[in-house]
Amino acid sequence: SAYLRIACDLEQGLNKMVSECEMKGSAHDALHHWLEPLIEKVQELKRVETSDYASVLLSEVEKQLLLYPQYFE
């Protein structure tokens, strides 16, 4: 499904961010605080069974992505 493809693409990007993370200290902590809910929603999106719920999850993913500026300038 389209939702599974989106989830897999997002997961690949998130995995790359985590594996290439070179941040230290509070910046590292902030990144992972921002990433953790995003990773959880993407994992949930990979298991979604209805398009209605997939739409809700995508909206939640988008909201988390939009929070990025609150963590980083």
Biotite code that builds the C-alpha atoms (Angstrom):
import biotite.structure as struc

atoms = struc.array([
    struc.Atom([0.000, 0.000, 0.000], chain_id="A", res_id=1, res_name="SER", atom_name="CA", element="C"),
    struc.Atom([1.008, 3.638, -0.330], chain_id="A", res_id=2, res_name="ALA", atom_name="CA", element="C"),
    struc.Atom([1.120, 3.982, 3.460], chain_id="A", res_id=3, res_name="TYR", atom_name="CA", element="C"),
    struc.Atom([3.578, 1.117, 3.783], chain_id="A", res_id=4, res_name="LEU", atom_name="CA", element="C"),
    struc.Atom([5.833, 2.666, 1.128], chain_id="A", res_id=5, res_name="ARG", atom_name="CA", element="C"),
    struc.Atom([5.728, 6.017, 2.920], chain_id="A", res_id=6, res_name="ILE", atom_name="CA", element="C"),
    struc.Atom([6.478, 4.331, 6.251], chain_id="A", res_id=7, res_name="ALA", atom_name="CA", element="C"),
    struc.Atom([9.420, 2.417, 4.751], chain_id="A", res_id=8, res_name="CYS", atom_name="CA", element="C"),
    struc.Atom([10.834, 5.575, 3.158], chain_id="A", res_id=9, res_name="ASP", atom_name="CA", element="C"),
    struc.Atom([10.485, 7.466, 6.437], chain_id="A", res_id=10, res_name="LEU", atom_name="CA", element="C"),
    struc.Atom([12.071, 4.593, 8.338], chain_id="A", res_id=11, res_name="GLU", atom_name="CA", element="C"),
    struc.Atom([15.077, 4.560, 6.003], chain_id="A", res_id=12, res_name="GLN", atom_name="CA", element="C"),
    struc.Atom([15.574, 8.294, 6.503], chain_id="A", res_id=13, res_name="GLY", atom_name="CA", element="C"),
    struc.Atom([15.239, 8.031, 10.271], chain_id="A", res_id=14, res_name="LEU", atom_name="CA", element="C"),
    struc.Atom([17.641, 5.091, 10.427], chain_id="A", res_id=15, res_name="ASN", atom_name="CA", element="C"),
    struc.Atom([20.169, 7.100, 8.448], chain_id="A", res_id=16, res_name="LYS", atom_name="CA", element="C"),
    struc.Atom([19.797, 10.076, 10.797], chain_id="A", res_id=17, res_name="MET", atom_name="CA", element="C"),
    struc.Atom([20.341, 7.876, 13.839], chain_id="A", res_id=18, res_name="VAL", atom_name="CA", element="C"),
    struc.Atom([23.290, 5.971, 12.376], chain_id="A", res_id=19, res_name="SER", atom_name="CA", element="C"),
    struc.Atom([25.024, 9.150, 11.219], chain_id="A", res_id=20, res_name="GLU", atom_name="CA", element="C"),
    struc.Atom([24.311, 11.167, 14.343], chain_id="A", res_id=21, res_name="CYS", atom_name="CA", element="C"),
    struc.Atom([27.451, 12.861, 15.609], chain_id="A", res_id=22, res_name="GLU", atom_name="CA", element="C"),
    struc.Atom([25.760, 15.220, 18.040], chain_id="A", res_id=23, res_name="MET", atom_name="CA", element="C"),
    struc.Atom([26.850, 15.265, 21.654], chain_id="A", res_id=24, res_name="LYS", atom_name="CA", element="C"),
    struc.Atom([25.380, 16.507, 24.892], chain_id="A", res_id=25, res_name="GLY", atom_name="CA", element="C"),
    struc.Atom([22.134, 18.457, 24.982], chain_id="A", res_id=26, res_name="SER", atom_name="CA", element="C"),
    struc.Atom([21.851, 18.656, 21.177], chain_id="A", res_id=27, res_name="ALA", atom_name="CA", element="C"),
    struc.Atom([22.036, 14.853, 21.001], chain_id="A", res_id=28, res_name="HIS", atom_name="CA", element="C"),
    struc.Atom([19.427, 14.513, 23.731], chain_id="A", res_id=29, res_name="ASP", atom_name="CA", element="C"),
    struc.Atom([17.111, 16.998, 21.984], chain_id="A", res_id=30, res_name="ALA", atom_name="CA", element="C"),
    struc.Atom([17.441, 15.177, 18.666], chain_id="A", res_id=31, res_name="LEU", atom_name="CA", element="C"),
    struc.Atom([16.538, 11.854, 20.196], chain_id="A", res_id=32, res_name="HIS", atom_name="CA", element="C"),
    struc.Atom([13.707, 13.376, 22.220], chain_id="A", res_id=33, res_name="HIS", atom_name="CA", element="C"),
    struc.Atom([12.285, 14.661, 18.925], chain_id="A", res_id=34, res_name="TRP", atom_name="CA", element="C"),
    struc.Atom([13.032, 11.423, 17.031], chain_id="A", res_id=35, res_name="LEU", atom_name="CA", element="C"),
    struc.Atom([11.583, 8.881, 19.450], chain_id="A", res_id=36, res_name="GLU", atom_name="CA", element="C"),
    struc.Atom([7.873, 9.761, 18.941], chain_id="A", res_id=37, res_name="PRO", atom_name="CA", element="C"),
    struc.Atom([8.485, 9.990, 15.199], chain_id="A", res_id=38, res_name="LEU", atom_name="CA", element="C"),
    struc.Atom([10.083, 6.543, 15.082], chain_id="A", res_id=39, res_name="ILE", atom_name="CA", element="C"),
    struc.Atom([7.189, 5.083, 17.098], chain_id="A", res_id=40, res_name="GLU", atom_name="CA", element="C"),
    struc.Atom([4.576, 6.556, 14.728], chain_id="A", res_id=41, res_name="LYS", atom_name="CA", element="C"),
    struc.Atom([6.447, 5.316, 11.653], chain_id="A", res_id=42, res_name="VAL", atom_name="CA", element="C"),
    struc.Atom([6.643, 1.808, 13.142], chain_id="A", res_id=43, res_name="GLN", atom_name="CA", element="C"),
    struc.Atom([2.925, 1.948, 13.858], chain_id="A", res_id=44, res_name="GLU", atom_name="CA", element="C"),
    struc.Atom([2.266, 3.140, 10.293], chain_id="A", res_id=45, res_name="LEU", atom_name="CA", element="C"),
    struc.Atom([4.066, 0.054, 8.981], chain_id="A", res_id=46, res_name="LYS", atom_name="CA", element="C"),
    struc.Atom([1.514, -2.133, 10.808], chain_id="A", res_id=47, res_name="ARG", atom_name="CA", element="C"),
    struc.Atom([-1.599, -0.113, 10.004], chain_id="A", res_id=48, res_name="VAL", atom_name="CA", element="C"),
    struc.Atom([-4.667, -2.028, 8.836], chain_id="A", res_id=49, res_name="GLU", atom_name="CA", element="C"),
    struc.Atom([-7.050, 0.716, 7.762], chain_id="A", res_id=50, res_name="THR", atom_name="CA", element="C"),
    struc.Atom([-6.562, 3.738, 5.568], chain_id="A", res_id=51, res_name="SER", atom_name="CA", element="C"),
    struc.Atom([-8.458, 5.906, 8.056], chain_id="A", res_id=52, res_name="ASP", atom_name="CA", element="C"),
    struc.Atom([-6.001, 5.080, 10.826], chain_id="A", res_id=53, res_name="TYR", atom_name="CA", element="C"),
    struc.Atom([-3.069, 5.441, 8.419], chain_id="A", res_id=54, res_name="ALA", atom_name="CA", element="C"),
    struc.Atom([-4.283, 8.936, 7.642], chain_id="A", res_id=55, res_name="SER", atom_name="CA", element="C"),
    struc.Atom([-4.393, 9.768, 11.363], chain_id="A", res_id=56, res_name="VAL", atom_name="CA", element="C"),
    struc.Atom([-0.864, 8.438, 11.830], chain_id="A", res_id=57, res_name="LEU", atom_name="CA", element="C"),
    struc.Atom([0.449, 10.411, 8.866], chain_id="A", res_id=58, res_name="LEU", atom_name="CA", element="C"),
    struc.Atom([-1.063, 13.535, 10.373], chain_id="A", res_id=59, res_name="SER", atom_name="CA", element="C"),
    struc.Atom([0.709, 12.776, 13.669], chain_id="A", res_id=60, res_name="GLU", atom_name="CA", element="C"),
    struc.Atom([3.996, 12.190, 11.816], chain_id="A", res_id=61, res_name="VAL", atom_name="CA", element="C"),
    struc.Atom([3.582, 15.529, 10.073], chain_id="A", res_id=62, res_name="GLU", atom_name="CA", element="C"),
    struc.Atom([2.915, 17.292, 13.397], chain_id="A", res_id=63, res_name="LYS", atom_name="CA", element="C"),
    struc.Atom([6.077, 15.778, 14.874], chain_id="A", res_id=64, res_name="GLN", atom_name="CA", element="C"),
    struc.Atom([8.110, 16.841, 11.834], chain_id="A", res_id=65, res_name="LEU", atom_name="CA", element="C"),
    struc.Atom([6.808, 20.384, 12.211], chain_id="A", res_id=66, res_name="LEU", atom_name="CA", element="C"),
    struc.Atom([8.081, 20.466, 15.799], chain_id="A", res_id=67, res_name="LEU", atom_name="CA", element="C"),
    struc.Atom([11.689, 20.279, 14.568], chain_id="A", res_id=68, res_name="TYR", atom_name="CA", element="C"),
    struc.Atom([12.244, 24.063, 14.754], chain_id="A", res_id=69, res_name="PRO", atom_name="CA", element="C"),
    struc.Atom([11.242, 24.013, 18.417], chain_id="A", res_id=70, res_name="GLN", atom_name="CA", element="C"),
    struc.Atom([14.160, 21.684, 19.127], chain_id="A", res_id=71, res_name="TYR", atom_name="CA", element="C"),
    struc.Atom([16.716, 23.190, 16.748], chain_id="A", res_id=72, res_name="PHE", atom_name="CA", element="C"),
    struc.Atom([17.376, 26.586, 15.251], chain_id="A", res_id=73, res_name="GLU", atom_name="CA", element="C"),
])
